[in-house]
Amino acid sequence: MRGARRVLSAIAAIAMTAGVTAATSGTAHASGGGASASAAPNVVETDYQNPVVAEPPVSRPPTRACTTTLANNFPSNAADGSPQSFAGTLRPPAGCRGPWAKVVMDWTTSGAGRQFDRSASLTIGTTQVYFGTTAEPDPDGITYHFATDLTRYSALLKSPQPFTGGIGNYVDSTYVGVYYQTVRITYYTADRAHPSPAEPDRVVGLGAQDVNATTPSADFAMSNLPRNITRAVLEISIKGNGCDEQWFDDVPDDVSAKYPAAGLCGHGPYREVQAGIDGTRAGVAQYFPFIYSGGIVPTLWRPIVALGTFDMTYEDLDVTPFAGRLVDGKAHILSLTVANAGDTWNLAANLLLYTDHHAARTSGSLTRNTIAASAAVTTTEQALAHDDTKVTVTANRNSVLAGYVNTSAGRITTTVAQHVAYRNVDTVSDGGLVQDVAQADTGRDTTTAAAVRAPSSATERTWSWPITIHIAVPIYVDGDNYKLAGNVDMSRIEGTVALRGQRWTNVTGGADRLRTQAVLQRTNGAVVQADGSATDLFVGLTDNGRPYAHYIAADHGYVTRNRVYRP
């Protein structure tokens, strides 16, 4: 965890100044307030304030900017109730044609009335540039905003492109909530103090497909690729649905069968997305344990939403060792497979390509590939008293992918090494109506580029995504008659460092820890109990490398403490 630890140790003192305490292990607690008390019994909080998050906002350079509106208070549903998307043509603004120091999308959503969490997306050309989920509204209505950095798609945005986007929402006599969306893209021009970053020269959108337990793989066609690729990054969007919305609390099939009345989801808790190019294994992506705003107990996420809910960040796989194959002028096939899928998964893929600015053709070869066909997964089941069951699932991966590219600057050899360690312990009790889950997913991706005529460079990304969950379902008849209670402690600890000369330098990173507990009960469709409390602490760096700390505490649906520190 070299990257994350360096980031956190460098700013722990800053967090103290902000009135919070942070440790490099990712554990953090408030110096006062918070979610230590259980939700009050029989409290009915049906309204809550606008959703909030502790993660740092997207930074914006102080340069000339132009904004284009893609949707303005656009309803997710037409007059007849059917879902609808906004669409049009996106052109580079006349006053800010580029180059750009940054491109940022702002998305504001409002809604009122009973509704599920829904998926949202934006596709420009054939490239899905954003995917996320919504907050569930309350009867009086909520409004929330998030921003996401689209700068890596600058090559795509330089020319007119069709776009389509929106929230896939469905309404009926019970779920009446409609979402209204305002979506804008702002282009910040580059200047001497804020230059244009080195972004991909070509963005190739490969489309979106769904896979499921029966057909867990999808093929994406790759054609008309540049003949002078020097670097290639595969970007994967991943979302589980149905029984795999909360895949981390899925149990082995025999454990699910042991408690038939509980309706536990099977296939076990380990998931990964495997990528292949023309039948050769090309990389493996882990998947952050996103929880949607209706997940586990909906009142857990009011008003502090689960980490990453609104903007479900893509996973990147460096496939530069395949560049020599991709420049042959032929069509290629990318395959994506969700290992051990138990339900439907939404997948989308983009190829981000860097090209040789001084040569029309490059060449190369894949020289090493130790990516195994599957992770080494071990499952152990232990019978406990009262017919309870404890399930322990572990998995690990260690792989190396290497290859070279002959460029105008000489031969560059790229080596991509990955280490993954996973552990999930799930204690199932009370006839399957109670689960206590503790999951740890950690890893390290290291990419080294060795050039003949230039110094070697390297980047290392480390991550740790621990999550513990307690969920109890003492009553469940149907969607209008149930009682849920639970708590979640989840963290996102990530760091990226780069080797510059002889020194490793922090690029991005931080630790975001959210702790929440809640209860929700409906009888004949009416809410008879609803309450929750939560704390969220982020300690780390902004996207431009500046220290940042933010602490939020909430109770009964409203923020009770909100402190931000920026030096």
WOGI-V293571 format. One record per backbone hydrogen bond with DSSP energy under -1.0 kcal/mol. CO is the residue of the C=O (numbers start at 1). NH is the residue of the N-H. If there is no record, write none. Layout:
CO_NH + CO_NH
//
This chain:
1_5 + 2_6 + 3_7 + 4_8 + 5_9 + 6_10 + 11_15 + 12_16 + 13_17 + 14_18 + 15_20 + 16_19 + 21_29 + 23_26 + 27_23 + 29_21 + 40_43 + 43_530 + 52_305 + 61_63 + 64_189 + 66_187 + 68_185 + 71_183 + 74_181 + 76_84 + 78_81 + 82_78 + 86_165 + 88_163 + 90_161 + 93_96 + 99_190 + 102_188 + 103_150 + 104_186 + 105_148 + 106_184 + 107_146 + 108_182 + 109_144 + 110_180 + 111_142 + 114_177 + 118_134 + 119_168 + 120_132 + 121_166 + 122_129 + 122_130 + 123_164 + 124_127 + 127_124 + 130_122 + 131_312 + 132_120 + 138_113 + 142_111 + 144_109 + 146_107 + 148_105 + 150_153 + 151_154 + 153_157 + 161_90 + 162_125 + 163_88 + 164_123 + 165_86 + 166_121 + 167_169 + 174_176 + 175_172 + 179_76 + 180_110 + 181_74 + 182_108 + 183_70 + 183_71 + 184_106 + 185_68 + 186_104 + 187_66 + 188_101 + 188_102 + 194_191 + 197_199 + 202_353 + 204_351 + 207_349 + 209_347 + 211_345 + 215_212 + 216_338 + 218_336 + 220_334 + 222_332 + 227_362 + 228_356 + 231_354 + 232_319 + 233_352 + 234_317 + 235_350 + 236_315 + 237_348 + 239_346 + 241_244 + 242_245 + 246_249 + 247_250 + 251_268 + 252_256 + 253_257 + 254_258 + 259_262 + 265_251 + 272_339 + 273_285 + 274_337 + 275_282 + 275_283 + 276_335 + 277_280 + 280_277 + 283_275 + 285_273 + 288_290 + 292_295 + 295_297 + 297_300 + 298_301 + 303_52 + 306_309 + 309_133 + 311_313 + 315_236 + 317_234 + 319_322 + 320_323 + 322_325 + 322_326 + 323_327 + 325_328 + 332_222 + 333_278 + 334_220 + 335_276 + 336_218 + 337_274 + 338_341 + 344_241 + 345_211 + 346_239 + 347_209 + 348_237 + 349_206 + 350_235 + 351_204 + 352_233 + 353_201 + 353_202 + 354_230 + 354_231 + 363_406 + 365_404 + 368_402 + 375_377 + 378_394 + 380_392 + 382_390 + 385_388 + 388_384 + 389_428 + 390_382 + 391_426 + 392_380 + 393_424 + 394_378 + 395_422 + 396_376 + 397_420 + 399_418 + 400_370 + 401_416 + 402_367 + 402_368 + 403_414 + 404_365 + 405_412 + 406_363 + 407_410 + 410_407 + 411_452 + 412_405 + 413_450 + 414_403 + 415_448 + 416_401 + 417_446 + 418_399 + 419_444 + 420_397 + 421_442 + 422_395 + 423_440 + 424_393 + 425_438 + 426_391 + 427_436 + 428_389 + 429_434 + 430_433 + 433_473 + 434_429 + 435_471 + 436_427 + 437_469 + 438_425 + 439_467 + 440_423 + 441_465 + 442_421 + 443_463 + 444_419 + 445_461 + 446_417 + 447_459 + 448_415 + 449_457 + 450_413 + 457_449 + 458_499 + 459_447 + 460_497 + 461_445 + 462_495 + 463_443 + 464_493 + 466_491 + 467_439 + 468_489 + 469_437 + 470_487 + 471_435 + 472_485 + 475_483 + 478_481 + 480_525 + 481_477 + 481_478 + 482_522 + 483_475 + 484_520 + 485_472 + 486_518 + 487_470 + 488_516 + 489_468 + 490_514 + 492_512 + 493_464 + 494_510 + 495_462 + 496_507 + 496_508 + 497_460 + 498_505 + 500_503 + 503_500 + 505_498 + 508_496 + 509_541 + 510_494 + 511_539 + 512_492 + 513_537 + 514_490 + 515_535 + 516_488 + 517_533 + 518_486 + 519_531 + 520_484 + 521_528 + 521_529 + 522_482 + 523_526 + 526_523 + 529_521 + 530_45 + 531_519 + 532_556 + 533_517 + 534_554 + 535_515 + 536_552 + 537_513 + 538_550 + 539_511 + 540_548 + 542_545 + 546_542 + 548_540 + 549_565 + 550_538 + 551_563 + 552_536 + 553_560 + 553_561 + 554_534 + 555_558 + 557_49 + 558_555 + 561_553 + 563_551 + 565_549
//
